[in-house]
Amino acid sequence: MDLIKVVDNLSADMYLRLKLAVETGKWPEGTEVAAQQRESALQLVMAYQSRVLKSDEIMTVGADGNIVNKSKKELQTQFAETNTLNSNDIARFSKL
């Protein structure tokens, strides 16, 4: 079966199950993922991230098919923007 067709028909719930299986080596029910299953699941997860999610989150697969990598400066800027949106912070820490 064609990988692209599978990804196009993959539900968000199934993507999350496959992602969990790849990350932990176990299915959500607790059974172990076989090596071949994990390899196939990883391919599907990466293709789904690239084709459907089109995320710019670090260490995911971007729309161009490459792993998203950001410089230290880009990450600091991103986290600074995220922190300014949270006005209900419990604690703040100075930059070290």
N, CA, C and O atoms as a CHARMM CRD file, in Angstrom:
* protein
*
  384
    1    1 MET  N      0.83600  -1.17800   0.00000 PROA 1      0.00000
    2    1 MET  CA     0.00000   0.00000   0.00000 PROA 1      0.00000
    3    1 MET  C      0.88600   1.24700   0.00000 PROA 1      0.00000
    4    1 MET  O      1.95900   1.26000   0.60400 PROA 1      0.00000
    5    2 ASP  N      0.42800   2.27500  -0.67500 PROA 2      0.00000
    6    2 ASP  CA     1.17100   3.52100  -0.80300 PROA 2      0.00000
    7    2 ASP  C      1.15200   4.30000   0.51200 PROA 2      0.00000
    8    2 ASP  O      0.09000   4.51900   1.09400 PROA 2      0.00000
    9    3 LEU  N      2.32100   4.71200   0.97400 PROA 3      0.00000
   10    3 LEU  CA     2.46300   5.43400   2.24100 PROA 3      0.00000
   11    3 LEU  C      1.65400   6.73100   2.24600 PROA 3      0.00000
   12    3 LEU  O      1.03300   7.06700   3.25400 PROA 3      0.00000
   13    4 ILE  N      1.65600   7.45200   1.14400 PROA 4      0.00000
   14    4 ILE  CA     0.94600   8.73200   1.06700 PROA 4      0.00000
   15    4 ILE  C     -0.55800   8.52100   1.21300 PROA 4      0.00000
   16    4 ILE  O     -1.22900   9.31100   1.87700 PROA 4      0.00000
   17    5 LYS  N     -1.09200   7.46800   0.60400 PROA 5      0.00000
   18    5 LYS  CA    -2.52700   7.18100   0.72900 PROA 5      0.00000
   19    5 LYS  C     -2.88200   6.84600   2.17100 PROA 5      0.00000
   20    5 LYS  O     -3.92600   7.26100   2.67300 PROA 5      0.00000
   21    6 VAL  N     -2.01700   6.10100   2.82700 PROA 6      0.00000
   22    6 VAL  CA    -2.26200   5.74600   4.23100 PROA 6      0.00000
   23    6 VAL  C     -2.25800   7.00600   5.08700 PROA 6      0.00000
   24    6 VAL  O     -3.13600   7.18500   5.93100 PROA 6      0.00000
   25    7 VAL  N     -1.28500   7.87200   4.87700 PROA 7      0.00000
   26    7 VAL  CA    -1.18000   9.10800   5.66100 PROA 7      0.00000
   27    7 VAL  C     -2.39200  10.00500   5.42000 PROA 7      0.00000
   28    7 VAL  O     -2.91900  10.60000   6.36000 PROA 7      0.00000
   29    8 ASP  N     -2.83200  10.10200   4.17600 PROA 8      0.00000
   30    8 ASP  CA    -3.98800  10.94300   3.86300 PROA 8      0.00000
   31    8 ASP  C     -5.25700  10.44700   4.54300 PROA 8      0.00000
   32    8 ASP  O     -6.15500  11.24100   4.82200 PROA 8      0.00000
   33    9 ASN  N     -5.34800   9.15000   4.81400 PROA 9      0.00000
   34    9 ASN  CA    -6.52800   8.57200   5.45300 PROA 9      0.00000
   35    9 ASN  C     -6.34500   8.33900   6.94600 PROA 9      0.00000
   36    9 ASN  O     -7.23300   7.78700   7.59600 PROA 9      0.00000
   37   10 LEU  N     -5.21700   8.74500   7.49400 PROA 10     0.00000
   38   10 LEU  CA    -4.90600   8.51300   8.90300 PROA 10     0.00000
   39   10 LEU  C     -5.62300   9.54300   9.77900 PROA 10     0.00000
   40   10 LEU  O     -5.51800  10.74700   9.54200 PROA 10     0.00000
   41   11 SER  N     -6.34600   9.06600  10.78400 PROA 11     0.00000
   42   11 SER  CA    -7.04100   9.98400  11.69800 PROA 11     0.00000
   43   11 SER  C     -6.04800  10.54600  12.71300 PROA 11     0.00000
   44   11 SER  O     -4.97000   9.99100  12.92300 PROA 11     0.00000
   45   12 ALA  N     -6.42800  11.64500  13.33100 PROA 12     0.00000
   46   12 ALA  CA    -5.57900  12.26400  14.35200 PROA 12     0.00000
   47   12 ALA  C     -5.39200  11.32400  15.54000 PROA 12     0.00000
   48   12 ALA  O     -4.30800  11.26800  16.12000 PROA 12     0.00000
   49   13 ASP  N     -6.43700  10.58600  15.90300 PROA 13     0.00000
   50   13 ASP  CA    -6.33700   9.63200  17.01600 PROA 13     0.00000
   51   13 ASP  C     -5.34500   8.51600  16.70700 PROA 13     0.00000
   52   13 ASP  O     -4.55700   8.12300  17.56700 PROA 13     0.00000
   53   14 MET  N     -5.38800   8.00900  15.48400 PROA 14     0.00000
   54   14 MET  CA    -4.45900   6.94400  15.09900 PROA 14     0.00000
   55   14 MET  C     -3.02900   7.47900  15.06800 PROA 14     0.00000
   56   14 MET  O     -2.09300   6.78000  15.45700 PROA 14     0.00000
   57   15 TYR  N     -2.86000   8.71600  14.60600 PROA 15     0.00000
   58   15 TYR  CA    -1.53100   9.33700  14.61800 PROA 15     0.00000
   59   15 TYR  C     -0.98200   9.38200  16.04000 PROA 15     0.00000
   60   15 TYR  O      0.18000   9.04300  16.26900 PROA 15     0.00000
   61   16 LEU  N     -1.81100   9.79800  16.99400 PROA 16     0.00000
   62   16 LEU  CA    -1.36200   9.88200  18.38800 PROA 16     0.00000
   63   16 LEU  C     -1.01200   8.51000  18.94900 PROA 16     0.00000
   64   16 LEU  O     -0.06400   8.38500  19.72500 PROA 16     0.00000
   65   17 ARG  N     -1.76500   7.47600  18.56600 PROA 17     0.00000
   66   17 ARG  CA    -1.46100   6.10900  19.01200 PROA 17     0.00000
   67   17 ARG  C     -0.11600   5.64800  18.44100 PROA 17     0.00000
   68   17 ARG  O      0.70100   5.05900  19.14900 PROA 17     0.00000
   69   18 LEU  N      0.09800   5.92200  17.16100 PROA 18     0.00000
   70   18 LEU  CA     1.36100   5.53500  16.52300 PROA 18     0.00000
   71   18 LEU  C      2.53400   6.30400  17.12800 PROA 18     0.00000
   72   18 LEU  O      3.60300   5.73700  17.35300 PROA 18     0.00000
   73   19 LYS  N      2.33100   7.58500  17.38700 PROA 19     0.00000
   74   19 LYS  CA     3.38800   8.40500  17.98200 PROA 19     0.00000
   75   19 LYS  C      3.76400   7.87500  19.36200 PROA 19     0.00000
   76   19 LYS  O      4.94500   7.79000  19.69600 PROA 19     0.00000
   77   20 LEU  N      2.76500   7.52000  20.16000 PROA 20     0.00000
   78   20 LEU  CA     3.01700   6.95700  21.48500 PROA 20     0.00000
   79   20 LEU  C      3.77300   5.63200  21.36900 PROA 20     0.00000
   80   20 LEU  O      4.68900   5.36700  22.14800 PROA 20     0.00000
   81   21 ALA  N      3.39000   4.80900  20.40500 PROA 21     0.00000
   82   21 ALA  CA     4.05400   3.51900  20.20700 PROA 21     0.00000
   83   21 ALA  C      5.52300   3.71000  19.83300 PROA 21     0.00000
   84   21 ALA  O      6.38900   2.97200  20.30200 PROA 21     0.00000
   85   22 VAL  N      5.79600   4.68900  18.99800 PROA 22     0.00000
   86   22 VAL  CA     7.17900   4.96700  18.59300 PROA 22     0.00000
   87   22 VAL  C      7.98600   5.49100  19.77900 PROA 22     0.00000
   88   22 VAL  O      9.12800   5.08200  19.98800 PROA 22     0.00000
   89   23 GLU  N      7.39300   6.39300  20.55000 PROA 23     0.00000
   90   23 GLU  CA     8.10700   7.02400  21.66300 PROA 23     0.00000
   91   23 GLU  C      8.38100   6.06500  22.81400 PROA 23     0.00000
   92   23 GLU  O      9.46000   6.09600  23.40700 PROA 23     0.00000
   93   24 THR  N      7.40800   5.21300  23.13400 PROA 24     0.00000
   94   24 THR  CA     7.52300   4.36800  24.32900 PROA 24     0.00000
   95   24 THR  C      7.84900   2.91500  24.03900 PROA 24     0.00000
   96   24 THR  O      8.31500   2.19400  24.92200 PROA 24     0.00000
   97   25 GLY  N      7.60700   2.47600  22.80100 PROA 25     0.00000
   98   25 GLY  CA     7.82400   1.06700  22.48100 PROA 25     0.00000
   99   25 GLY  C      6.67100   0.17900  22.91300 PROA 25     0.00000
  100   25 GLY  O      6.77200  -1.04800  22.88100 PROA 25     0.00000
  101   26 LYS  N      5.56700   0.81000  23.31900 PROA 26     0.00000
  102   26 LYS  CA     4.37700   0.06200  23.73400 PROA 26     0.00000
  103   26 LYS  C      3.13900   0.71000  23.13600 PROA 26     0.00000
  104   26 LYS  O      3.07400   1.92600  22.95700 PROA 26     0.00000
  105   27 TRP  N      2.15300  -0.13600  22.82900 PROA 27     0.00000
  106   27 TRP  CA     0.86000   0.36800  22.39200 PROA 27     0.00000
  107   27 TRP  C      0.13400   0.93400  23.60500 PROA 27     0.00000
  108   27 TRP  O      0.47400   0.58600  24.73600 PROA 27     0.00000
  109   28 PRO  N     -0.85000   1.78900  23.40000 PROA 28     0.00000
  110   28 PRO  CA    -1.58100   2.36300  24.54200 PROA 28     0.00000
  111   28 PRO  C     -2.16100   1.30700  25.49100 PROA 28     0.00000
  112   28 PRO  O     -2.35100   1.58300  26.67600 PROA 28     0.00000
  113   29 GLU  N     -2.44100   0.11500  24.98800 PROA 29     0.00000
  114   29 GLU  CA    -2.97500  -0.96100  25.82600 PROA 29     0.00000
  115   29 GLU  C     -1.89800  -1.59900  26.69400 PROA 29     0.00000
  116   29 GLU  O     -2.20800  -2.35200  27.61600 PROA 29     0.00000
  117   30 GLY  N     -0.62800  -1.29900  26.40200 PROA 30     0.00000
  118   30 GLY  CA     0.47300  -1.81700  27.20200 PROA 30     0.00000
  119   30 GLY  C      1.26300  -2.93600  26.55600 PROA 30     0.00000
  120   30 GLY  O      2.29800  -3.33600  27.08700 PROA 30     0.00000
  121   31 THR  N      0.80600  -3.45500  25.42200 PROA 31     0.00000
  122   31 THR  CA     1.54900  -4.52400  24.75300 PROA 31     0.00000
  123   31 THR  C      2.75700  -3.94200  24.02700 PROA 31     0.00000
  124   31 THR  O      2.73300  -2.80200  23.56300 PROA 31     0.00000
  125   32 GLU  N      3.80000  -4.74000  23.94100 PROA 32     0.00000
  126   32 GLU  CA     5.05000  -4.28100  23.33700 PROA 32     0.00000
  127   32 GLU  C      4.91500  -4.16900  21.82000 PROA 32     0.00000
  128   32 GLU  O      4.24100  -4.97700  21.18100 PROA 32     0.00000
  129   33 VAL  N      5.56200  -3.16300  21.26300 PROA 33     0.00000
  130   33 VAL  CA     5.57800  -2.95000  19.82100 PROA 33     0.00000
  131   33 VAL  C      6.74500  -3.73600  19.23700 PROA 33     0.00000
  132   33 VAL  O      7.87500  -3.60800  19.70700 PROA 33     0.00000
  133   34 ALA  N      6.48100  -4.54400  18.22000 PROA 34     0.00000
  134   34 ALA  CA     7.54200  -5.29800  17.55000 PROA 34     0.00000
  135   34 ALA  C      8.44100  -4.32800  16.77700 PROA 34     0.00000
  136   34 ALA  O      8.01600  -3.23100  16.41500 PROA 34     0.00000
  137   35 ALA  N      9.66700  -4.73800  16.53200 PROA 35     0.00000
  138   35 ALA  CA    10.64600  -3.87100  15.85400 PROA 35     0.00000
  139   35 ALA  C     10.13900  -3.41500  14.48800 PROA 35     0.00000
  140   35 ALA  O     10.27100  -2.24300  14.13600 PROA 35     0.00000
  141   36 GLN  N      9.56000  -4.33500  13.72100 PROA 36     0.00000
  142   36 GLN  CA     9.04400  -3.98300  12.39100 PROA 36     0.00000
  143   36 GLN  C      7.85600  -3.02100  12.50300 PROA 36     0.00000
  144   36 GLN  O      7.71400  -2.10800  11.69000 PROA 36     0.00000
  145   37 GLN  N      7.00700  -3.23000  13.51200 PROA 37     0.00000
  146   37 GLN  CA     5.87600  -2.32500  13.73100 PROA 37     0.00000
  147   37 GLN  C      6.37200  -0.92200  14.08800 PROA 37     0.00000
  148   37 GLN  O      5.84600   0.08000  13.60500 PROA 37     0.00000
  149   38 ARG  N      7.37900  -0.87500  14.92900 PROA 38     0.00000
  150   38 ARG  CA     7.92000   0.42400  15.36400 PROA 38     0.00000
  151   38 ARG  C      8.53100   1.16900  14.18400 PROA 38     0.00000
  152   38 ARG  O      8.37000   2.38300  14.05700 PROA 38     0.00000
  153   39 GLU  N      9.22100   0.44700  13.33400 PROA 39     0.00000
  154   39 GLU  CA     9.83100   1.05200  12.14800 PROA 39     0.00000
  155   39 GLU  C      8.75600   1.61800  11.21700 PROA 39     0.00000
  156   39 GLU  O      8.87600   2.74000  10.72600 PROA 39     0.00000
  157   40 SER  N      7.70800   0.83000  10.98200 PROA 40     0.00000
  158   40 SER  CA     6.61100   1.28100  10.12000 PROA 40     0.00000
  159   40 SER  C      5.86500   2.45400  10.74800 PROA 40     0.00000
  160   40 SER  O      5.50400   3.40800  10.05800 PROA 40     0.00000
  161   41 ALA  N      5.63700   2.37900  12.05500 PROA 41     0.00000
  162   41 ALA  CA     4.93800   3.45500  12.75700 PROA 41     0.00000
  163   41 ALA  C      5.74400   4.74900  12.68600 PROA 41     0.00000
  164   41 ALA  O      5.17100   5.82500  12.51700 PROA 41     0.00000
  165   42 LEU  N      7.06000   4.65600  12.81500 PROA 42     0.00000
  166   42 LEU  CA     7.91600   5.83700  12.74100 PROA 42     0.00000
  167   42 LEU  C      7.80900   6.49500  11.36400 PROA 42     0.00000
  168   42 LEU  O      7.74100   7.72000  11.26400 PROA 42     0.00000
  169   43 GLN  N      7.79400   5.69000  10.31400 PROA 43     0.00000
  170   43 GLN  CA     7.65000   6.23100   8.96300 PROA 43     0.00000
  171   43 GLN  C      6.31600   6.95400   8.81100 PROA 43     0.00000
  172   43 GLN  O      6.25100   8.03600   8.22700 PROA 43     0.00000
  173   44 LEU  N      5.25200   6.34900   9.34100 PROA 44     0.00000
  174   44 LEU  CA     3.93100   6.97100   9.25500 PROA 44     0.00000
  175   44 LEU  C      3.86900   8.27000  10.06100 PROA 44     0.00000
  176   44 LEU  O      3.30100   9.26100   9.60200 PROA 44     0.00000
  177   45 VAL  N      4.44700   8.26300  11.24900 PROA 45     0.00000
  178   45 VAL  CA     4.44400   9.46300  12.09400 PROA 45     0.00000
  179   45 VAL  C      5.19000  10.60100  11.39700 PROA 45     0.00000
  180   45 VAL  O      4.70600  11.73200  11.36400 PROA 45     0.00000
  181   46 MET  N      6.34800  10.31000  10.84900 PROA 46     0.00000
  182   46 MET  CA     7.13100  11.34400  10.17000 PROA 46     0.00000
  183   46 MET  C      6.40400  11.86900   8.93300 PROA 46     0.00000
  184   46 MET  O      6.40100  13.07400   8.68000 PROA 46     0.00000
  185   47 ALA  N      5.79400  10.97700   8.16700 PROA 47     0.00000
  186   47 ALA  CA     5.05600  11.39600   6.97600 PROA 47     0.00000
  187   47 ALA  C      3.83200  12.22300   7.35900 PROA 47     0.00000
  188   47 ALA  O      3.51000  13.20200   6.68500 PROA 47     0.00000
  189   48 TYR  N      3.14800  11.83900   8.43300 PROA 48     0.00000
  190   48 TYR  CA     1.97100  12.57800   8.90500 PROA 48     0.00000
  191   48 TYR  C      2.37100  13.97900   9.36100 PROA 48     0.00000
  192   48 TYR  O      1.69200  14.95400   9.04200 PROA 48     0.00000
  193   49 GLN  N      3.46800  14.08000  10.10400 PROA 49     0.00000
  194   49 GLN  CA     3.93500  15.39000  10.56100 PROA 49     0.00000
  195   49 GLN  C      4.24100  16.30100   9.36900 PROA 49     0.00000
  196   49 GLN  O      3.92100  17.49000   9.38600 PROA 49     0.00000
  197   50 SER  N      4.85400  15.73800   8.35400 PROA 50     0.00000
  198   50 SER  CA     5.23800  16.51900   7.19100 PROA 50     0.00000
  199   50 SER  C      4.03700  16.90300   6.34000 PROA 50     0.00000
  200   50 SER  O      3.92100  18.04500   5.89500 PROA 50     0.00000
  201   51 ARG  N      3.15200  15.95100   6.11900 PROA 51     0.00000
  202   51 ARG  CA     2.06200  16.14000   5.16300 PROA 51     0.00000
  203   51 ARG  C      0.82500  16.80500   5.76800 PROA 51     0.00000
  204   51 ARG  O      0.16100  17.59800   5.10100 PROA 51     0.00000
  205   52 VAL  N      0.51500  16.49000   7.01500 PROA 52     0.00000
  206   52 VAL  CA    -0.73100  16.96900   7.61500 PROA 52     0.00000
  207   52 VAL  C     -0.49200  18.09000   8.62300 PROA 52     0.00000
  208   52 VAL  O     -1.11500  19.14700   8.53300 PROA 52     0.00000
  209   53 LEU  N      0.40300  17.86700   9.57700 PROA 53     0.00000
  210   53 LEU  CA     0.59000  18.84700  10.65200 PROA 53     0.00000
  211   53 LEU  C      1.30800  20.10400  10.18400 PROA 53     0.00000
  212   53 LEU  O      0.97400  21.20800  10.61500 PROA 53     0.00000
  213   54 LYS  N      2.28600  19.94600   9.31200 PROA 54     0.00000
  214   54 LYS  CA     3.08800  21.07000   8.80900 PROA 54     0.00000
  215   54 LYS  C      3.55900  21.95400   9.96100 PROA 54     0.00000
  216   54 LYS  O      3.44600  23.17900   9.91500 PROA 54     0.00000
  217   55 SER  N      4.08000  21.30900  10.98000 PROA 55     0.00000
  218   55 SER  CA     4.48600  21.98100  12.21200 PROA 55     0.00000
  219   55 SER  C      5.84200  22.65500  12.04600 PROA 55     0.00000
  220   55 SER  O      6.68800  22.20900  11.27100 PROA 55     0.00000
  221   56 ASP  N      6.02700  23.73900  12.79200 PROA 56     0.00000
  222   56 ASP  CA     7.35100  24.36200  12.84400 PROA 56     0.00000
  223   56 ASP  C      7.97400  24.13900  14.21700 PROA 56     0.00000
  224   56 ASP  O      8.93700  24.81000  14.58800 PROA 56     0.00000
  225   57 GLU  N      7.41500  23.18600  14.97000 PROA 57     0.00000
  226   57 GLU  CA     7.94500  22.83400  16.28800 PROA 57     0.00000
  227   57 GLU  C      9.27000  22.09700  16.11700 PROA 57     0.00000
  228   57 GLU  O      9.41900  21.26500  15.22200 PROA 57     0.00000
  229   58 ILE  N     10.21500  22.40700  16.97300 PROA 58     0.00000
  230   58 ILE  CA    11.55200  21.82800  16.87500 PROA 58     0.00000
  231   58 ILE  C     11.50700  20.30200  16.98300 PROA 58     0.00000
  232   58 ILE  O     10.72400  19.74400  17.75200 PROA 58     0.00000
  233   59 MET  N     12.34300  19.65600  16.21500 PROA 59     0.00000
  234   59 MET  CA    12.51700  18.20100  16.17100 PROA 59     0.00000
  235   59 MET  C     11.28400  17.45900  15.65700 PROA 59     0.00000
  236   59 MET  O     11.08800  16.28600  15.97600 PROA 59     0.00000
  237   60 THR  N     10.45400  18.13500  14.86500 PROA 60     0.00000
  238   60 THR  CA     9.38900  17.46600  14.13500 PROA 60     0.00000
  239   60 THR  C      9.73600  17.56700  12.65800 PROA 60     0.00000
  240   60 THR  O     10.67900  18.26600  12.28700 PROA 60     0.00000
  241   61 VAL  N      8.98600  16.88100  11.82100 PROA 61     0.00000
  242   61 VAL  CA     9.23600  16.93300  10.38900 PROA 61     0.00000
  243   61 VAL  C      8.39400  18.06400   9.80700 PROA 61     0.00000
  244   61 VAL  O      7.17200  18.07400   9.95300 PROA 61     0.00000
  245   62 GLY  N      9.04300  19.00300   9.15700 PROA 62     0.00000
  246   62 GLY  CA     8.35800  20.15500   8.57800 PROA 62     0.00000
  247   62 GLY  C      7.69600  19.82100   7.25800 PROA 62     0.00000
  248   62 GLY  O      7.81700  18.70400   6.75500 PROA 62     0.00000
  249   63 ALA  N      6.99800  20.79400   6.70200 PROA 63     0.00000
  250   63 ALA  CA     6.27200  20.60900   5.45000 PROA 63     0.00000
  251   63 ALA  C      7.20100  20.26600   4.28700 PROA 63     0.00000
  252   63 ALA  O      6.77800  19.62800   3.32200 PROA 63     0.00000
  253   64 ASP  N      8.45700  20.68400   4.37400 PROA 64     0.00000
  254   64 ASP  CA     9.41100  20.39300   3.30300 PROA 64     0.00000
  255   64 ASP  C     10.04300  19.00900   3.43200 PROA 64     0.00000
  256   64 ASP  O     10.83800  18.60600   2.58300 PROA 64     0.00000
  257   65 GLY  N      9.68800  18.28000   4.49700 PROA 65     0.00000
  258   65 GLY  CA    10.21600  16.92800   4.69000 PROA 65     0.00000
  259   65 GLY  C     11.48600  16.87200   5.51100 PROA 65     0.00000
  260   65 GLY  O     12.00500  15.78600   5.76800 PROA 65     0.00000
  261   66 ASN  N     11.99500  18.01300   5.92600 PROA 66     0.00000
  262   66 ASN  CA    13.20800  18.05500   6.74300 PROA 66     0.00000
  263   66 ASN  C     12.85100  18.22800   8.21200 PROA 66     0.00000
  264   66 ASN  O     11.80600  18.78300   8.55100 PROA 66     0.00000
  265   67 ILE  N     13.73100  17.74700   9.07400 PROA 67     0.00000
  266   67 ILE  CA    13.52100  17.91200  10.50800 PROA 67     0.00000
  267   67 ILE  C     13.73200  19.38000  10.86500 PROA 67     0.00000
  268   67 ILE  O     14.73200  19.98900  10.48400 PROA 67     0.00000
  269   68 VAL  N     12.76800  19.93800  11.60500 PROA 68     0.00000
  270   68 VAL  CA    12.82500  21.34700  11.99600 PROA 68     0.00000
  271   68 VAL  C     13.89600  21.51800  13.06000 PROA 68     0.00000
  272   68 VAL  O     13.88300  20.84900  14.09300 PROA 68     0.00000
  273   69 ASN  N     14.81100  22.41400  12.79100 PROA 69     0.00000
  274   69 ASN  CA    15.89900  22.71000  13.70700 PROA 69     0.00000
  275   69 ASN  C     15.96000  24.22000  13.86300 PROA 69     0.00000
  276   69 ASN  O     15.84600  24.95300  12.88100 PROA 69     0.00000
  277   70 LYS  N     16.13600  24.68100  15.07200 PROA 70     0.00000
  278   70 LYS  CA    16.18500  26.12300  15.31700 PROA 70     0.00000
  279   70 LYS  C     17.45500  26.46600  16.07100 PROA 70     0.00000
  280   70 LYS  O     17.99200  25.65900  16.82800 PROA 70     0.00000
  281   71 SER  N     17.92000  27.68400  15.84400 PROA 71     0.00000
  282   71 SER  CA    19.10800  28.15300  16.55200 PROA 71     0.00000
  283   71 SER  C     18.73700  28.49900  17.99000 PROA 71     0.00000
  284   71 SER  O     17.56000  28.61100  18.33400 PROA 71     0.00000
  285   72 LYS  N     19.74600  28.66400  18.80800 PROA 72     0.00000
  286   72 LYS  CA    19.52500  29.02300  20.21100 PROA 72     0.00000
  287   72 LYS  C     18.77600  30.35200  20.30500 PROA 72     0.00000
  288   72 LYS  O     17.88500  30.50600  21.14000 PROA 72     0.00000
  289   73 LYS  N     19.13000  31.29500  19.46400 PROA 73     0.00000
  290   73 LYS  CA    18.49100  32.61600  19.46200 PROA 73     0.00000
  291   73 LYS  C     17.01300  32.50100  19.08600 PROA 73     0.00000
  292   73 LYS  O     16.16400  33.14000  19.70600 PROA 73     0.00000
  293   74 GLU  N     16.70600  31.68900  18.07200 PROA 74     0.00000
  294   74 GLU  CA    15.31300  31.49300  17.66600 PROA 74     0.00000
  295   74 GLU  C     14.49200  30.87000  18.78800 PROA 74     0.00000
  296   74 GLU  O     13.34700  31.26100  19.01500 PROA 74     0.00000
  297   75 LEU  N     15.07400  29.90500  19.48600 PROA 75     0.00000
  298   75 LEU  CA    14.37300  29.26700  20.60000 PROA 75     0.00000
  299   75 LEU  C     14.15000  30.24200  21.74700 PROA 75     0.00000
  300   75 LEU  O     13.07600  30.25700  22.34900 PROA 75     0.00000
  301   76 GLN  N     15.15600  31.05600  22.05300 PROA 76     0.00000
  302   76 GLN  CA    15.00300  32.04500  23.12100 PROA 76     0.00000
  303   76 GLN  C     13.88900  33.03500  22.78700 PROA 76     0.00000
  304   76 GLN  O     13.09400  33.39700  23.65400 PROA 76     0.00000
  305   77 THR  N     13.83400  33.46700  21.54200 PROA 77     0.00000
  306   77 THR  CA    12.78400  34.38500  21.10500 PROA 77     0.00000
  307   77 THR  C     11.41500  33.72800  21.20900 PROA 77     0.00000
  308   77 THR  O     10.45700  34.34100  21.68200 PROA 77     0.00000
  309   78 GLN  N     11.32700  32.47900  20.76500 PROA 78     0.00000
  310   78 GLN  CA    10.06200  31.74500  20.81500 PROA 78     0.00000
  311   78 GLN  C      9.57400  31.58700  22.25200 PROA 78     0.00000
  312   78 GLN  O      8.39800  31.81200  22.53600 PROA 78     0.00000
  313   79 PHE  N     10.46700  31.20200  23.15500 PROA 79     0.00000
  314   79 PHE  CA    10.07800  31.00200  24.54600 PROA 79     0.00000
  315   79 PHE  C      9.75900  32.32600  25.23400 PROA 79     0.00000
  316   79 PHE  O      8.89400  32.37000  26.10900 PROA 79     0.00000
  317   80 ALA  N     10.43700  33.39300  24.85800 PROA 80     0.00000
  318   80 ALA  CA    10.14900  34.70700  25.43400 PROA 80     0.00000
  319   80 ALA  C      8.74800  35.16100  25.03700 PROA 80     0.00000
  320   80 ALA  O      8.02200  35.72700  25.85500 PROA 80     0.00000
  321   81 GLU  N      8.36500  34.91500  23.77500 PROA 81     0.00000
  322   81 GLU  CA     7.02100  35.26300  23.30900 PROA 81     0.00000
  323   81 GLU  C      5.97100  34.44900  24.04600 PROA 81     0.00000
  324   81 GLU  O      4.92200  34.98000  24.41000 PROA 81     0.00000
  325   82 THR  N      6.23500  33.18200  24.26900 PROA 82     0.00000
  326   82 THR  CA     5.30400  32.30600  24.97600 PROA 82     0.00000
  327   82 THR  C      5.13100  32.76500  26.41400 PROA 82     0.00000
  328   82 THR  O      4.01300  32.78100  26.92900 PROA 82     0.00000
  329   83 ASN  N      6.22100  33.13700  27.06500 PROA 83     0.00000
  330   83 ASN  CA     6.16900  33.54700  28.47000 PROA 83     0.00000
  331   83 ASN  C      5.43300  34.86400  28.66700 PROA 83     0.00000
  332   83 ASN  O      4.78700  35.04900  29.69900 PROA 83     0.00000
  333   84 THR  N      5.50800  35.77700  27.71900 PROA 84     0.00000
  334   84 THR  CA     4.83300  37.06200  27.88600 PROA 84     0.00000
  335   84 THR  C      3.32500  36.91900  27.76800 PROA 84     0.00000
  336   84 THR  O      2.59100  37.77400  28.26400 PROA 84     0.00000
  337   85 LEU  N      2.85200  35.87700  27.13300 PROA 85     0.00000
  338   85 LEU  CA     1.42200  35.65800  26.99000 PROA 85     0.00000
  339   85 LEU  C      0.79500  35.13500  28.27200 PROA 85     0.00000
  340   85 LEU  O     -0.42300  35.22300  28.43300 PROA 85     0.00000
  341   86 ASN  N      1.59200  34.59300  29.19100 PROA 86     0.00000
  342   86 ASN  CA     1.09300  34.00200  30.42900 PROA 86     0.00000
  343   86 ASN  C      1.12000  35.03300  31.54600 PROA 86     0.00000
  344   86 ASN  O      2.16400  35.25700  32.15800 PROA 86     0.00000
  345   87 SER  N     -0.01000  35.65900  31.81600 PROA 87     0.00000
  346   87 SER  CA    -0.03800  36.65000  32.89200 PROA 87     0.00000
  347   87 SER  C     -0.33700  36.01500  34.24600 PROA 87     0.00000
  348   87 SER  O     -0.25700  36.69600  35.26800 PROA 87     0.00000
  349   88 ASN  N     -0.67800  34.73700  34.27800 PROA 88     0.00000
  350   88 ASN  CA    -1.00600  34.04100  35.52200 PROA 88     0.00000
  351   88 ASN  C      0.13800  33.14500  35.99000 PROA 88     0.00000
  352   88 ASN  O     -0.10100  32.08700  36.57200 PROA 88     0.00000
  353   89 ASP  N      1.36300  33.55700  35.74200 PROA 89     0.00000
  354   89 ASP  CA     2.51500  32.75800  36.15300 PROA 89     0.00000
  355   89 ASP  C      2.56200  32.61000  37.66500 PROA 89     0.00000
  356   89 ASP  O      2.23700  33.54300  38.39900 PROA 89     0.00000
  357   90 ILE  N      2.96400  31.44600  38.12400 PROA 90     0.00000
  358   90 ILE  CA     3.13400  31.19700  39.55300 PROA 90     0.00000
  359   90 ILE  C      4.47800  31.75500  40.00600 PROA 90     0.00000
  360   90 ILE  O      4.58000  32.35100  41.07800 PROA 90     0.00000
  361   91 ALA  N      5.49600  31.56200  39.19700 PROA 91     0.00000
  362   91 ALA  CA     6.83100  32.03700  39.55600 PROA 91     0.00000
  363   91 ALA  C      7.56500  32.44600  38.29200 PROA 91     0.00000
  364   91 ALA  O      7.28900  31.93500  37.20700 PROA 91     0.00000
  365   92 ARG  N      8.48100  33.35100  38.43900 PROA 92     0.00000
  366   92 ARG  CA     9.32900  33.76200  37.32100 PROA 92     0.00000
  367   92 ARG  C     10.77500  33.61800  37.73800 PROA 92     0.00000
  368   92 ARG  O     11.13200  33.86600  38.89000 PROA 92     0.00000
  369   93 PHE  N     11.59200  33.21900  36.80200 PROA 93     0.00000
  370   93 PHE  CA    13.00700  33.03900  37.08000 PROA 93     0.00000
  371   93 PHE  C     13.79000  33.90600  36.11400 PROA 93     0.00000
  372   93 PHE  O     13.43600  34.01400  34.94000 PROA 93     0.00000
  373   94 SER  N     14.84000  34.51700  36.60000 PROA 94     0.00000
  374   94 SER  CA    15.65500  35.36200  35.74300 PROA 94     0.00000
  375   94 SER  C     16.47700  34.49100  34.80900 PROA 94     0.00000
  376   94 SER  O     16.70000  33.30800  35.06800 PROA 94     0.00000
  377   95 LYS  N     16.91700  35.09400  33.72900 PROA 95     0.00000
  378   95 LYS  CA    17.77100  34.37000  32.78700 PROA 95     0.00000
  379   95 LYS  C     19.08600  34.05400  33.46400 PROA 95     0.00000
  380   95 LYS  O     19.68400  34.91500  34.11100 PROA 95     0.00000
  381   96 LEU  N     19.53100  32.83400  33.31800 PROA 96     0.00000
  382   96 LEU  CA    20.78200  32.41700  33.95300 PROA 96     0.00000
  383   96 LEU  C     21.93900  32.57400  33.01200 PROA 96     0.00000
  384   96 LEU  O     23.07500  32.27000  33.37600 PROA 96     0.00000
